[in-house]
Amino acid sequence: MKKHLLAIAVTALAAGSVFAQANDTLAKIKASGSVTLGVRESSGLSYTLGNGKYVGFHTEMAEVILADIQKQLGLPKLDIKYQPVTSQNRVPLVTNGTVDLECGSTTNNAARQKDVAFAVTTYVEEVRIATKANSGINSIKDLNGKTVATTTGTTSVQTLRKHERAGGIDFKEVFGKDHADSFLMLETGRADAFVMDGSILAANISKSKNPADYKIVGEVLSVEPIACMLRKDDPAFKKAVDDSIKRQIKDGSLAKLYDKWFMQPVPPANVKIGLPLSEATKAAWANPNDKPMEDYAKK
C-alpha cells in the first residue's frame, strides 16, 4: 500500500512539475537544455534557404534573444530546434507548448492577445501602393479609374477602400494567386498598382528585372505591429525576451541587423530588398511596447 501511495505521489509530483514548466518556459529551457523557435518559410522577416537553414531579420534577432537567455540561465550550451509554422498553426503551436518562442511575421492584435502574449514590437508593417515609376500615380486619389492588383486571401484592398482618403475613388480590382502573380500583373501592365505590405512590395521590386522601373508611393494605408509571440501568463520568460530586445535596441545591434537584412544583398539571390527603416518602426524602438494593432488605428 505504501509503495502504491508513493507511486501516486511521485506521479503527482511529476505531473505538477510538467504543469509548472508549461507556464515557466525558463525552467523548461534550463531543465532540457533546449528551446523550440517558431520560424516562417517565406516571410520577409523569416525564411528558409532549404536543408533546415532558417534566416532573416526576425530569425537572427531571435537567435540573439536565445543566446542572452542561455547566458541568463548559465547554460554551457543551448540546443535551438527550428519549427516552421504557418499562418494557420502558429498560435496553436505556441499555446500547446510545441513552440516556445515564435519570431516570424505575426501581427500583434487584440484577438490574438486573448490566447498568447507578445514581446515588445520589433517591426511595424505598413500597407502601401507599388506602381511603375512613370505611371503618374503618387497617392490614393490617383487610383481613380485605374486597375489595382492584390493577392487573394489578403485584406489590402479592403484596407484601401476603408481609408479615409478613398472616398469617391473608383478602381477595378484584380487578384493574383500569390504575391509574385500580383506583381506580374503590375509588371505586364494588367494592373496599374499593387497594394500590399511594404516589405512584400520592396522584396518583389528588388527581384524584378529593372527595380528602378518601380516605386512605392502614397499614404500608409494601415499599420501593423509585428512581434515575437510566446505563451500567456509567463511573465519571467516575457521579461527575459523583452530585456534582450531592449538591449539590442539600446546598443544599436538591432539597427545593424535591420541594415543587414533590408539594406544589404541577402541570400539566396544576393539581392538587396532596399526597404529603409520606417518612422513607425523607429517610434516602436524609441518607446518599446506590446500594444496591439488596434491601438495604432486610434487617432
Backbone as CSV, one residue per row, in Angstrom:
resi,resn,N_x,N_y,N_z,CA_x,CA_y,CA_z,C_x,C_y,C_z
1,MET,0.837,-1.202,0.000,0.000,0.000,0.000,0.879,1.262,0.000
2,LYS,1.964,1.186,0.854,2.869,2.339,0.914,3.512,2.598,-0.444
3,LYS,3.910,1.470,-1.107,4.528,1.604,-2.437,3.547,2.241,-3.418
4,HIS,2.284,1.818,-3.322,1.233,2.328,-4.205,1.053,3.838,-3.984
5,LEU,1.006,4.238,-2.692,0.848,5.664,-2.369,2.062,6.461,-2.819
6,LEU,3.239,5.861,-2.652,4.471,6.514,-3.085,4.469,6.738,-4.594
7,ALA,4.007,5.719,-5.329,3.935,5.818,-6.796,2.979,6.933,-7.204
8,ILE,1.848,7.012,-6.504,0.871,8.080,-6.796,1.494,9.449,-6.517
9,ALA,2.210,9.536,-5.386,2.852,10.812,-5.010,3.893,11.233,-6.037
10,VAL,4.699,10.272,-6.480,5.743,10.563,-7.486,5.106,11.009,-8.790
11,THR,4.028,10.288,-9.191,3.313,10.642,-10.430,2.729,12.056,-10.323
12,ALA,2.148,12.358,-9.179,1.550,13.685,-8.975,2.618,14.769,-9.012
13,LEU,3.772,14.461,-8.384,4.879,15.417,-8.368,5.386,15.686,-9.779
14,ALA,5.517,14.614,-10.555,5.991,14.745,-11.941,4.996,15.556,-12.767
15,ALA,3.709,15.249,-12.578,2.663,15.973,-13.322,2.687,17.443,-12.942
16,GLY,2.860,17.706,-11.625,2.934,19.094,-11.167,4.118,19.817,-11.762
17,SER,5.232,19.095,-11.874,6.442,19.683,-12.458,6.224,20.036,-13.919
18,VAL,5.581,19.121,-14.651,5.282,19.360,-16.073,4.352,20.558,-16.208
19,PHE,3.341,20.607,-15.317,2.398,21.726,-15.364,3.105,23.047,-15.068
20,ALA,4.013,23.003,-14.058,4.751,24.226,-13.710,5.600,24.685,-14.877
21,GLN,6.241,23.712,-15.547,7.105,24.074,-16.674,6.313,24.605,-17.854
22,ALA,5.040,24.164,-17.976,4.210,24.641,-19.085,4.044,26.151,-18.998
23,ASN,4.023,26.683,-17.743,3.895,28.126,-17.559,5.196,28.746,-17.066
24,ASP,6.299,28.013,-17.165,7.607,28.530,-16.778,8.609,28.076,-17.830
25,THR,8.628,28.826,-18.925,9.456,28.447,-20.069,10.938,28.455,-19.718
26,LEU,11.351,29.386,-18.860,12.759,29.432,-18.472,13.165,28.147,-17.749
27,ALA,12.281,27.640,-16.866,12.566,26.383,-16.152,12.621,25.223,-17.141
28,LYS,11.711,25.234,-18.104,11.667,24.184,-19.129,12.967,24.187,-19.949
29,ILE,13.416,25.392,-20.337,14.649,25.509,-21.132,15.853,25.059,-20.312
30,LYS,15.898,25.462,-19.040,17.036,25.109,-18.181,17.101,23.604,-17.960
31,ALA,15.945,22.989,-17.734,15.902,21.550,-17.454,16.274,20.716,-18.675
32,SER,15.840,21.173,-19.860,16.054,20.378,-21.090,17.316,20.764,-21.850
33,GLY,17.802,21.995,-21.612,18.951,22.479,-22.376,18.614,22.741,-23.832
34,SER,17.298,22.863,-24.111,16.864,23.110,-25.492,15.667,24.053,-25.508
35,VAL,15.425,24.630,-26.674,14.308,25.550,-26.860,13.814,25.392,-28.287
36,THR,12.500,25.543,-28.479,11.933,25.428,-29.825,11.516,26.806,-30.320
37,LEU,12.110,27.206,-31.433,11.859,28.520,-32.034,10.960,28.360,-33.256
38,GLY,9.832,29.058,-33.255,8.925,29.044,-34.406,9.416,30.019,-35.464
39,VAL,9.571,29.534,-36.702,10.083,30.348,-37.813,9.165,30.187,-39.020
40,ARG,9.279,31.123,-39.968,8.487,31.045,-41.199,9.369,30.576,-42.353
41,GLU,8.712,30.066,-43.398,9.474,29.558,-44.540,9.569,30.567,-45.678
42,SER,8.657,31.562,-45.725,8.705,32.502,-46.854,8.175,33.889,-46.495
43,SER,8.536,34.361,-45.308,8.158,35.716,-44.907,9.309,36.667,-45.220
44,GLY,9.019,37.964,-45.260,10.094,38.925,-45.471,11.007,39.035,-44.260
45,LEU,10.510,38.590,-43.087,11.262,38.713,-41.844,11.917,37.411,-41.409
46,SER,11.441,36.301,-41.953,11.918,34.979,-41.546,11.653,34.018,-42.690
47,TYR,12.700,33.376,-43.191,12.500,32.470,-44.327,13.566,31.382,-44.347
48,THR,13.363,30.378,-45.202,14.297,29.254,-45.258,15.164,29.305,-46.516
49,LEU,16.383,28.818,-46.359,17.275,28.625,-47.512,17.270,27.156,-47.928
50,GLY,16.432,26.352,-47.255,16.389,24.913,-47.517,17.336,24.171,-46.588
51,ASN,17.171,22.853,-46.553,18.022,21.982,-45.726,18.041,22.380,-44.244
52,GLY,16.873,22.839,-43.755,16.759,23.170,-42.338,17.456,24.451,-41.914
53,LYS,17.859,25.267,-42.883,18.541,26.528,-42.575,17.532,27.672,-42.636
54,TYR,17.341,28.361,-41.502,16.379,29.464,-41.430,17.124,30.767,-41.151
55,VAL,16.748,31.812,-41.883,17.439,33.095,-41.795,16.421,34.235,-41.778
56,GLY,16.931,35.472,-41.798,16.067,36.645,-41.851,16.239,37.515,-40.618
57,PHE,15.733,38.714,-40.697,15.857,39.699,-39.621,15.315,39.157,-38.299
58,HIS,14.079,38.627,-38.320,13.474,38.149,-37.079,14.104,36.855,-36.589
59,THR,14.543,36.014,-37.511,15.178,34.754,-37.107,16.496,35.029,-36.388
60,GLU,17.309,35.900,-36.973,18.603,36.196,-36.357,18.431,36.957,-35.044
61,MET,17.446,37.847,-34.996,17.156,38.558,-33.750,16.769,37.566,-32.651
62,ALA,15.947,36.570,-33.011,15.517,35.544,-32.047,16.704,34.729,-31.544
63,GLU,17.652,34.440,-32.428,18.846,33.691,-32.021,19.660,34.480,-30.991
64,VAL,19.693,35.809,-31.153,20.382,36.666,-30.175,19.626,36.658,-28.846
65,ILE,18.289,36.727,-28.904,17.456,36.647,-27.691,17.778,35.361,-26.934
66,LEU,17.836,34.244,-27.658,18.069,32.943,-27.019,19.489,32.822,-26.479
67,ALA,20.434,33.482,-27.140,21.811,33.500,-26.614,21.854,34.269,-25.287
68,ASP,21.088,35.369,-25.209,21.009,36.148,-23.966,20.362,35.318,-22.848
69,ILE,19.325,34.553,-23.207,18.639,33.709,-22.216,19.556,32.571,-21.760
70,GLN,20.318,32.003,-22.684,21.303,30.968,-22.336,22.277,31.487,-21.282
71,LYS,22.740,32.731,-21.507,23.680,33.373,-20.575,23.002,33.604,-19.223
72,GLN,21.751,34.075,-19.264,20.993,34.343,-18.037,20.823,33.077,-17.197
73,LEU,20.595,31.939,-17.867,20.364,30.668,-17.168,21.660,29.944,-16.819
74,GLY,22.779,30.473,-17.298,24.067,29.843,-17.011,24.253,28.500,-17.692
75,LEU,23.620,28.353,-18.865,23.738,27.082,-19.604,24.998,27.096,-20.462
76,PRO,25.809,26.027,-20.407,27.007,25.982,-21.248,26.669,25.874,-22.740
77,LYS,25.482,25.291,-23.033,25.065,25.085,-24.423,23.542,25.136,-24.486
78,LEU,23.007,25.665,-25.548,21.555,25.676,-25.732,21.243,25.168,-27.128
79,ASP,20.471,24.109,-27.187,20.101,23.499,-28.465,18.833,24.180,-28.984
80,ILE,18.952,24.907,-30.108,17.781,25.573,-30.704,17.163,24.647,-31.751
81,LYS,15.903,24.298,-31.536,15.169,23.480,-32.512,14.279,24.422,-33.317
82,TYR,14.428,24.388,-34.630,13.665,25.279,-35.507,12.384,24.579,-35.962
83,GLN,11.250,25.203,-35.680,9.948,24.635,-36.039,9.236,25.571,-37.015
84,PRO,9.153,25.179,-38.311,8.408,26.027,-39.240,6.931,26.104,-38.856
85,VAL,6.365,27.296,-38.927,4.948,27.491,-38.618,4.266,28.188,-39.791
86,THR,2.953,28.094,-39.832,2.161,28.751,-40.877,1.205,29.753,-40.223
87,SER,0.519,30.526,-41.056,-0.471,31.483,-40.535,-1.550,30.763,-39.728
88,GLN,-1.866,29.535,-40.163,-2.952,28.784,-39.524,-2.536,28.147,-38.199
89,ASN,-1.306,27.604,-38.122,-0.972,26.809,-36.926,-0.081,27.503,-35.903
90,ARG,0.363,28.719,-36.188,1.359,29.342,-35.298,0.838,29.576,-33.880
91,VAL,-0.404,30.057,-33.733,-0.950,30.303,-32.393,-1.149,28.992,-31.629
92,PRO,-1.814,27.972,-32.227,-1.962,26.698,-31.509,-0.637,26.065,-31.090
93,LEU,0.397,26.175,-31.935,1.683,25.550,-31.596,2.375,26.250,-30.426
94,VAL,2.088,27.533,-30.245,2.610,28.231,-29.066,1.792,27.856,-27.830
95,THR,0.472,27.885,-27.952,-0.377,27.627,-26.779,-0.252,26.188,-26.282
96,ASN,-0.023,25.224,-27.187,0.062,23.825,-26.729,1.463,23.417,-26.291
97,GLY,2.424,24.366,-26.324,3.750,24.082,-25.806,4.740,23.533,-26.808
98,THR,4.322,23.332,-28.067,5.245,22.812,-29.087,6.336,23.827,-29.387
99,VAL,5.927,25.093,-29.512,6.856,26.188,-29.805,6.972,27.079,-28.569
100,ASP,8.205,27.394,-28.176,8.419,28.244,-27.002,8.399,29.727,-27.356
101,LEU,8.967,30.062,-28.498,9.049,31.461,-28.944,8.870,31.465,-30.452
102,GLU,7.935,32.284,-30.948,7.711,32.373,-32.396,8.116,33.763,-32.854
103,CYS,9.134,33.826,-33.717,9.578,35.106,-34.265,9.526,35.009,-35.784
104,GLY,8.334,35.195,-36.330,8.144,35.124,-37.775,7.659,36.463,-38.283
105,SER,6.378,36.542,-38.607,5.802,37.808,-39.091,4.375,37.930,-38.569
106,THR,4.222,37.747,-37.251,2.890,37.727,-36.644,2.481,39.105,-36.148
107,THR,1.305,39.550,-36.586,0.757,40.831,-36.129,0.211,40.682,-34.719
108,ASN,0.597,41.594,-33.858,0.061,41.645,-32.506,-1.294,42.339,-32.578
109,ASN,-2.375,41.579,-32.349,-3.706,42.195,-32.338,-4.495,41.731,-31.118
110,ALA,-5.590,42.405,-30.854,-6.377,42.159,-29.642,-6.924,40.740,-29.591
111,ALA,-7.331,40.204,-30.737,-7.883,38.838,-30.769,-6.833,37.821,-30.347
112,ARG,-5.620,37.958,-30.877,-4.553,37.003,-30.532,-4.097,37.161,-29.085
113,GLN,-4.190,38.380,-28.567,-3.759,38.601,-27.185,-4.625,37.848,-26.178
114,LYS,-5.787,37.352,-26.616,-6.626,36.529,-25.733,-5.998,35.150,-25.519
115,ASP,-5.192,34.705,-26.498,-4.617,33.357,-26.451,-3.126,33.319,-26.157
116,VAL,-2.401,34.354,-26.568,-0.939,34.368,-26.424,-0.473,35.733,-25.936
117,ALA,0.796,35.797,-25.577,1.411,37.080,-25.228,2.368,37.482,-26.342
118,PHE,2.693,38.754,-26.402,3.634,39.261,-27.393,4.772,39.990,-26.706
119,ALA,5.964,39.842,-27.268,7.102,40.642,-26.827,6.889,42.065,-27.333
120,VAL,7.796,42.958,-26.989,7.688,44.325,-27.496,7.840,44.307,-29.029
121,THR,7.186,45.243,-29.678,7.177,45.316,-31.142,8.594,45.527,-31.688
122,THR,8.938,44.735,-32.706,10.273,44.864,-33.304,10.226,45.263,-34.779
123,TYR,9.039,45.256,-35.365,8.912,45.679,-36.767,7.484,46.169,-36.967
124,VAL,7.332,47.292,-37.644,5.985,47.797,-37.927,5.764,47.740,-39.434
125,GLU,4.819,46.901,-39.824,4.500,46.720,-41.246,3.543,47.815,-41.691
126,GLU,3.789,48.339,-42.895,2.916,49.372,-43.453,2.403,48.912,-44.810
127,VAL,1.085,48.930,-44.971,0.486,48.595,-46.267,0.604,49.814,-47.172
128,ARG,1.184,49.614,-48.360,1.475,50.724,-49.275,1.035,50.381,-50.704
129,ILE,1.324,51.289,-51.623,0.992,51.133,-53.044,2.292,51.066,-53.842
130,ALA,2.443,50.028,-54.688,3.572,49.968,-55.628,3.031,50.233,-57.024
131,THR,3.810,50.955,-57.818,3.386,51.285,-59.180,4.628,51.458,-60.059
132,LYS,4.399,51.623,-61.362,5.530,51.900,-62.256,6.013,53.336,-61.981
133,ALA,7.296,53.542,-62.074,7.875,54.851,-61.768,7.322,55.956,-62.661
134,ASN,6.914,55.596,-63.907,6.402,56.593,-64.857,4.879,56.624,-64.938
135,SER,4.195,56.017,-63.954,2.732,55.883,-64.024,1.980,57.168,-63.731
136,GLY,2.622,58.100,-63.050,1.913,59.311,-62.637,1.090,59.110,-61.380
137,ILE,1.127,57.880,-60.805,0.391,57.589,-59.566,1.288,57.908,-58.374
138,ASN,0.800,58.799,-57.520,1.572,59.199,-56.337,0.777,59.119,-55.038
139,SER,-0.524,58.901,-55.152,-1.348,58.828,-53.944,-2.630,58.053,-54.232
140,ILE,-3.454,57.880,-53.207,-4.710,57.130,-53.343,-5.610,57.761,-54.411
141,LYS,-5.701,59.084,-54.411,-6.627,59.745,-55.354,-6.256,59.469,-56.811
142,ASP,-4.976,59.188,-57.060,-4.535,58.907,-58.433,-4.953,57.527,-58.919
143,LEU,-5.547,56.715,-58.017,-6.000,55.369,-58.408,-7.386,55.395,-59.049
144,ASN,-8.017,56.565,-59.055,-9.358,56.659,-59.641,-9.330,56.240,-61.112
145,GLY,-10.196,55.277,-61.462,-10.269,54.794,-62.832,-9.181,53.794,-63.206
146,LYS,-8.347,53.405,-62.245,-7.235,52.504,-62.519,-7.573,51.058,-62.126
147,THR,-6.671,50.150,-62.479,-6.799,48.739,-62.085,-5.780,48.452,-60.993
148,VAL,-6.263,47.917,-59.872,-5.408,47.676,-58.706,-5.325,46.178,-58.423
149,ALA,-4.111,45.676,-58.335,-3.896,44.252,-58.033,-3.642,44.055,-56.546
150,THR,-4.110,42.933,-56.042,-3.715,42.468,-54.715,-3.765,40.951,-54.728
151,THR,-3.354,40.341,-53.636,-3.250,38.891,-53.588,-4.473,38.277,-52.928
152,THR,-5.002,37.230,-53.530,-6.168,36.525,-52.992,-5.928,36.141,-51.538
153,GLY,-6.944,36.357,-50.693,-6.842,35.963,-49.290,-6.250,37.019,-48.384
154,THR,-5.851,38.168,-48.959,-5.319,39.261,-48.126,-6.357,40.372,-48.018
155,THR,-6.142,41.267,-47.101,-7.138,42.322,-46.832,-6.693,43.692,-47.322
156,SER,-5.647,43.727,-48.142,-5.057,45.018,-48.515,-6.014,45.943,-49.267
157,VAL,-6.763,45.415,-50.236,-7.676,46.284,-50.993,-8.840,46.736,-50.112
158,GLN,-9.304,45.852,-49.217,-10.350,46.259,-48.267,-9.829,47.417,-47.409
159,THR,-8.570,47.305,-46.998,-7.938,48.377,-46.220,-7.909,49.663,-47.028
160,LEU,-7.576,49.560,-48.308,-7.545,50.723,-49.197,-8.927,51.348,-49.300
161,ARG,-9.951,50.523,-49.509,-11.320,51.044,-49.667,-11.799,51.761,-48.398
162,LYS,-11.353,51.262,-47.233,-11.797,51.850,-45.958,-11.028,53.119,-45.601
163,HIS,-9.937,53.368,-46.307,-9.097,54.512,-45.951,-9.872,55.814,-46.117
164,GLU,-9.654,56.742,-45.189,-10.425,57.999,-45.180,-10.260,58.810,-46.466
165,ARG,-9.127,58.612,-47.172,-8.901,59.388,-48.402,-9.399,58.683,-49.653
166,ALA,-10.042,57.519,-49.471,-10.501,56.752,-50.639,-11.943,57.091,-51.028
167,GLY,-12.546,58.050,-50.347,-13.920,58.439,-50.667,-14.032,58.959,-52.091
168,GLY,-14.988,58.421,-52.856,-15.201,58.864,-54.232,-14.202,58.303,-55.222
169,ILE,-13.312,57.422,-54.774,-12.323,56.805,-55.673,-12.904,55.501,-56.209
170,ASP,-12.872,55.332,-57.514,-13.424,54.119,-58.126,-12.318,53.418,-58.915
171,PHE,-12.024,52.187,-58.560,-10.997,51.434,-59.273,-11.425,49.983,-59.443
172,LYS,-10.806,49.322,-60.399,-11.110,47.908,-60.664,-10.102,47.049,-59.916
173,GLU,-10.571,45.938,-59.322,-9.680,45.031,-58.606,-9.356,43.805,-59.446
174,VAL,-8.092,43.383,-59.408,-7.695,42.087,-59.984,-6.874,41.361,-58.915
175,PHE,-6.966,40.025,-58.927,-6.349,39.244,-57.852,-5.301,38.268,-58.373
176,GLY,-4.111,38.330,-57.767,-3.072,37.356,-58.068,-3.206,36.169,-57.128
177,LYS,-2.799,34.985,-57.597,-2.924,33.795,-56.735,-1.898,33.815,-55.603
178,ASP,-0.789,34.530,-55.816,0.211,34.753,-54.778,0.860,36.109,-55.053
179,HIS,1.794,36.506,-54.198,2.390,37.842,-54.340,3.155,38.003,-55.658
180,ALA,3.828,36.952,-56.070,4.594,37.012,-57.328,3.649,37.229,-58.512
181,ASP,2.485,36.576,-58.469,1.498,36.704,-59.540,0.905,38.115,-59.563
182,SER,0.661,38.670,-58.378,0.138,40.046,-58.295,1.151,41.034,-58.865
183,PHE,2.425,40.834,-58.542,3.462,41.732,-59.047,3.596,41.594,-60.567
184,LEU,3.419,40.371,-61.057,3.494,40.134,-62.508,2.418,40.933,-63.237
185,MET,1.245,41.086,-62.615,0.166,41.890,-63.207,0.607,43.347,-63.368
186,LEU,1.316,43.850,-62.353,1.851,45.217,-62.437,2.932,45.284,-63.510
187,GLU,3.803,44.300,-63.525,4.938,44.255,-64.451,4.486,44.229,-65.914
188,THR,3.412,43.472,-66.171,2.947,43.285,-67.553,1.873,44.281,-67.974
189,GLY,1.540,45.227,-67.082,0.577,46.262,-67.446,-0.878,45.869,-67.277
190,ARG,-1.130,44.673,-66.699,-2.538,44.283,-66.450,-3.092,44.986,-65.217
191,ALA,-2.198,45.574,-64.434,-2.616,46.378,-63.283,-1.759,47.635,-63.245
192,ASP,-2.371,48.720,-62.764,-1.639,49.992,-62.656,-0.935,50.120,-61.305
193,ALA,-1.387,49.336,-60.329,-0.807,49.411,-58.984,-0.988,48.071,-58.285
194,PHE,-0.147,47.831,-57.302,-0.207,46.612,-56.485,-0.209,47.077,-55.037
195,VAL,-1.263,46.733,-54.301,-1.403,47.165,-52.903,-1.096,45.990,-51.980
196,MET,-0.119,46.165,-51.075,0.300,45.059,-50.211,1.230,45.600,-49.116
197,ASP,1.655,44.707,-48.222,2.633,45.064,-47.186,3.887,45.628,-47.838
198,GLY,4.418,46.700,-47.265,5.594,47.355,-47.827,6.780,46.426,-48.015
199,SER,7.013,45.519,-47.066,8.164,44.606,-47.173,8.002,43.658,-48.348
200,ILE,6.765,43.247,-48.618,6.489,42.343,-49.751,6.664,43.092,-51.067
201,LEU,6.165,44.339,-51.124,6.340,45.152,-52.336,7.823,45.363,-52.620
202,ALA,8.570,45.749,-51.584,10.005,46.020,-51.759,10.763,44.775,-52.191
203,ALA,10.406,43.624,-51.614,11.084,42.367,-51.970,10.824,42.008,-53.428
204,ASN,9.585,42.196,-53.897,9.254,41.891,-55.296,9.932,42.857,-56.257
205,ILE,9.985,44.128,-55.898,10.669,45.114,-56.743,12.153,44.773,-56.844
206,SER,12.755,44.389,-55.714,14.197,44.089,-55.710,14.534,42.895,-56.592
207,LYS,13.572,41.984,-56.759,13.812,40.772,-57.561,13.426,40.946,-59.033
208,SER,12.866,42.116,-59.384,12.410,42.330,-60.766,13.591,42.590,-61.695
209,LYS,13.315,42.544,-63.001,14.391,42.734,-63.996,15.007,44.131,-63.884
210,ASN,14.145,45.131,-63.688,14.622,46.524,-63.597,13.976,47.211,-62.395
211,PRO,14.560,47.039,-61.193,13.957,47.634,-59.988,13.710,49.135,-60.084
212,ALA,14.533,49.847,-60.854,14.365,51.306,-60.972,13.072,51.686,-61.690
213,ASP,12.423,50.715,-62.347,11.172,50.984,-63.068,9.972,51.106,-62.135
214,TYR,10.165,50.846,-60.833,9.034,50.815,-59.888,9.284,51.734,-58.708
215,LYS,8.181,52.132,-58.067,8.300,52.938,-56.852,7.157,52.588,-55.901
216,ILE,7.398,52.803,-54.626,6.369,52.627,-53.600,5.903,54.024,-53.214
217,VAL,4.590,54.257,-53.314,4.085,55.626,-53.187,2.903,55.726,-52.227
218,GLY,2.500,56.957,-52.021,1.225,57.255,-51.375,1.222,57.130,-49.866
219,GLU,0.015,57.304,-49.340,-0.203,57.263,-47.916,-0.034,55.838,-47.376
220,VAL,0.334,55.739,-46.112,0.358,54.425,-45.444,-1.096,54.042,-45.198
221,LEU,-1.507,52.898,-45.731,-2.926,52.509,-45.665,-3.292,51.873,-44.333
222,SER,-2.372,51.126,-43.753,-2.594,50.591,-42.404,-1.249,50.254,-41.786
223,VAL,-1.249,50.204,-40.461,-0.020,49.958,-39.710,-0.242,48.742,-38.811
224,GLU,0.673,47.784,-38.885,0.530,46.559,-38.103,1.818,46.261,-37.343
225,PRO,1.739,46.247,-35.992,2.926,45.922,-35.206,3.222,44.413,-35.264
226,ILE,4.439,44.070,-35.652,4.861,42.672,-35.739,5.757,42.373,-34.544
227,ALA,5.512,41.266,-33.870,6.277,40.952,-32.663,6.440,39.448,-32.485
228,CYS,7.418,39.075,-31.663,7.585,37.664,-31.304,6.434,37.262,-30.373
229,MET,6.005,36.015,-30.523,4.851,35.517,-29.786,5.309,34.450,-28.784
230,LEU,4.696,34.459,-27.599,5.032,33.475,-26.569,3.784,33.135,-25.765
231,ARG,3.919,32.167,-24.866,2.739,31.759,-24.106,2.298,32.851,-23.124
232,LYS,1.002,32.869,-22.846,0.453,33.816,-21.876,0.854,33.388,-20.463
233,ASP,0.728,34.314,-19.541,0.914,34.025,-18.118,2.286,33.429,-17.802
234,ASP,3.309,33.949,-18.469,4.689,33.534,-18.186,5.550,34.803,-18.132
235,PRO,5.324,35.629,-17.076,5.975,36.941,-17.023,7.498,36.894,-17.004
236,ALA,8.076,35.840,-16.407,9.546,35.760,-16.323,10.161,35.565,-17.709
237,PHE,9.533,34.730,-18.526,10.046,34.493,-19.880,9.837,35.730,-20.745
238,LYS,8.664,36.349,-20.618,8.393,37.570,-21.396,9.411,38.654,-21.035
239,LYS,9.714,38.778,-19.745,10.694,39.792,-19.319,12.073,39.496,-19.921
240,ALA,12.464,38.219,-19.936,13.773,37.842,-20.491,13.849,38.183,-21.980
241,VAL,12.757,37.898,-22.711,12.709,38.187,-24.149,12.725,39.701,-24.375
242,ASP,11.869,40.411,-23.636,11.792,41.874,-23.780,13.113,42.550,-23.420
243,ASP,13.748,42.067,-22.339,15.017,42.666,-21.904,16.082,42.527,-22.990
244,SER,16.112,41.368,-23.651,17.086,41.154,-24.719,16.815,42.093,-25.897
245,ILE,15.546,42.224,-26.270,15.193,43.103,-27.400,15.558,44.557,-27.071
246,LYS,15.229,44.981,-25.842,15.545,46.360,-25.434,17.059,46.597,-25.431
247,ARG,17.815,45.591,-25.016,19.275,45.692,-25.033,19.784,45.824,-26.462
248,GLN,19.187,45.032,-27.389,19.589,45.092,-28.799,19.244,46.447,-29.429
249,ILE,18.121,47.030,-28.996,17.748,48.366,-29.484,18.741,49.400,-28.945
250,LYS,19.003,49.317,-27.633,19.833,50.322,-26.962,21.274,50.338,-27.471
251,ASP,21.839,49.154,-27.703,23.252,49.132,-28.116,23.443,49.241,-29.634
252,GLY,22.321,49.390,-30.359,22.403,49.597,-31.808,22.524,48.333,-32.633
253,SER,22.571,47.175,-31.967,22.762,45.929,-32.726,21.513,45.545,-33.533
254,LEU,20.322,45.935,-33.049,19.104,45.621,-33.805,19.059,46.442,-35.096
255,ALA,19.494,47.701,-35.012,19.554,48.558,-36.211,20.550,47.989,-37.224
256,LYS,21.675,47.461,-36.736,22.672,46.846,-37.628,22.099,45.595,-38.288
257,LEU,21.322,44.837,-37.500,20.689,43.627,-38.030,19.670,43.994,-39.107
258,TYR,18.914,45.078,-38.865,17.934,45.540,-39.862,18.652,45.923,-41.154
259,ASP,19.734,46.668,-41.017,20.508,47.090,-42.186,21.007,45.871,-42.968
260,LYS,21.464,44.862,-42.240,21.990,43.643,-42.882,20.924,42.960,-43.737
261,TRP,19.682,42.879,-43.213,18.645,42.086,-43.897,17.776,42.889,-44.858
262,PHE,17.792,44.224,-44.759,16.930,45.020,-45.646,17.679,45.984,-46.552
263,MET,18.906,46.339,-46.185,19.637,47.334,-46.980,20.904,46.787,-47.634
264,GLN,21.215,45.512,-47.387,22.374,44.858,-47.997,21.899,43.652,-48.806
265,PRO,22.704,43.163,-49.760,22.316,41.958,-50.509,22.133,40.770,-49.561
266,VAL,21.053,40.019,-49.772,20.756,38.877,-48.897,20.597,37.596,-49.713
267,PRO,20.833,36.448,-49.062,20.648,35.172,-49.755,19.163,34.893,-49.975
268,PRO,18.786,34.002,-50.912,19.677,33.168,-51.730,20.154,33.854,-53.022
269,ALA,19.478,34.920,-53.465,19.811,35.515,-54.773,20.844,36.642,-54.659
270,ASN,21.239,36.966,-53.411,22.203,38.052,-53.184,21.686,39.389,-53.724
271,VAL,20.388,39.617,-53.479,19.715,40.832,-53.949,19.349,41.698,-52.752
272,LYS,19.456,43.018,-52.902,19.108,43.951,-51.826,17.619,44.274,-51.887
273,ILE,16.920,44.132,-50.753,15.489,44.473,-50.700,15.312,45.985,-50.760
274,GLY,16.157,46.722,-50.067,16.118,48.185,-50.139,14.906,48.805,-49.491
275,LEU,14.623,48.420,-48.258,13.481,48.977,-47.522,14.017,49.668,-46.268
276,PRO,14.227,50.993,-46.324,14.790,51.695,-45.165,13.893,51.559,-43.931
277,LEU,14.493,51.679,-42.771,13.776,51.620,-41.506,12.689,52.690,-41.502
278,SER,11.433,52.282,-41.277,10.318,53.240,-41.333,10.247,54.068,-40.058
279,GLU,9.571,55.207,-40.173,9.381,56.070,-38.998,8.576,55.346,-37.927
280,ALA,7.624,54.507,-38.361,6.784,53.765,-37.405,7.610,52.754,-36.615
281,THR,8.548,52.076,-37.296,9.403,51.110,-36.593,10.371,51.848,-35.663
282,LYS,10.916,52.979,-36.126,11.795,53.789,-35.271,11.060,54.211,-33.998
283,ALA,9.790,54.598,-34.153,8.992,55.032,-32.997,8.758,53.874,-32.027
284,ALA,8.527,52.679,-32.575,8.312,51.491,-31.734,9.577,51.149,-30.948
285,TRP,10.726,51.345,-31.577,12.005,51.078,-30.884,12.302,52.151,-29.840
286,ALA,11.932,53.391,-30.137,12.202,54.502,-29.212,11.382,54.364,-27.927
287,ASN,10.205,53.739,-28.052,9.323,53.561,-26.902,8.821,52.117,-26.898
288,PRO,9.654,51.150,-26.484,9.284,49.727,-26.577,7.975,49.420,-25.861
289,ASN,7.067,48.772,-26.585,5.757,48.445,-26.019,5.159,47.240,-26.739
290,ASP,4.149,46.647,-26.126,3.478,45.494,-26.743,2.016,45.818,-27.067
291,LYS,1.789,47.056,-27.502,0.423,47.479,-27.855,-0.057,46.729,-29.094
292,PRO,-1.344,46.345,-29.128,-1.888,45.662,-30.308,-2.155,46.625,-31.453
293,MET,-2.434,46.065,-32.606,-2.707,46.826,-33.825,-3.824,47.849,-33.624
294,GLU,-4.833,47.470,-32.843,-5.981,48.350,-32.644,-5.572,49.696,-32.039
295,ASP,-4.532,49.693,-31.206,-4.054,50.938,-30.608,-3.427,51.861,-31.649
296,TYR,-2.831,51.261,-32.676,-2.207,52.045,-33.748,-3.271,52.744,-34.604
297,ALA,-4.450,52.132,-34.670,-5.519,52.674,-35.517,-6.221,53.859,-34.871
298,LYS,-6.015,54.033,-33.556,-6.686,55.123,-32.851,-6.083,56.463,-33.235
299,LYS,-6.926,57.434,-33.374,-6.460,58.785,-33.748,-5.852,59.474,-32.537
